[in-house]
Amino acid sequence: MRRALDLLRAICISVELVISLALLATYILKPTIFVQIGHQFKNNSEVWKFLPTLPLLFAGVAIKTSAALRSPADAKRNKILYEWPDYSRIIDRVYIGISMSVASAAGAVGIWIFAVEMPEILLGAIFLASVSISGAIALSFTVSSHKIKELLEKHAE
C-alpha cells in the first residue's frame, strides 16, 4: 500500500504534471499559440521536419542516464545505495520517467507520421507537450545522477 501511494505521489507531485497543467491551461485560454505551431508543421518548413526528433533525443538521454541513477559508482559505493531503504523509490521514479519519455517520443513519431492529417492545434499541443515533458525528464535524470554520485562520494567510508 505504501509503495502504491508513493507511486501516485511521484506522478501527482511532479514537474511533468505542472508542465502538463500549464500546457492544458494555455490550450484552453490561448489556443492560438498551438495553432501557430501546428501551422508551421503544415507548411513543411525544413526546421520543423527535424524538431520532432527532440523528444526522441531526450528519451535517449533519459534511458542512458537512468543507468547512472541505478548504478552510479563502483561496487563498494553502489552497495551503499542499494542498501538504502528508499532505493526502490529511486527505481520507481526512473521507470515512471522512462515511461513518460517513451510516451513523449511516441507523440513525436505521431507528429512525423500524421502531421498532414492532424488539426494544427493538436500538432502544436502534442509537439510542445512531448518536447517539454521529455526535456524536463532528461534534465531531471541528469541532475539527479550527478547529485547521487556526489552524495555517494561524500558519504562513502
Summary of the structure (lengths in Angstrom):
residues: 157
radius of gyration: 18.4
end to end distance: 34.2
largest distance: 59.7
contacts: 479
relative contact order: 0.19
helix: 85%
strand: 0%
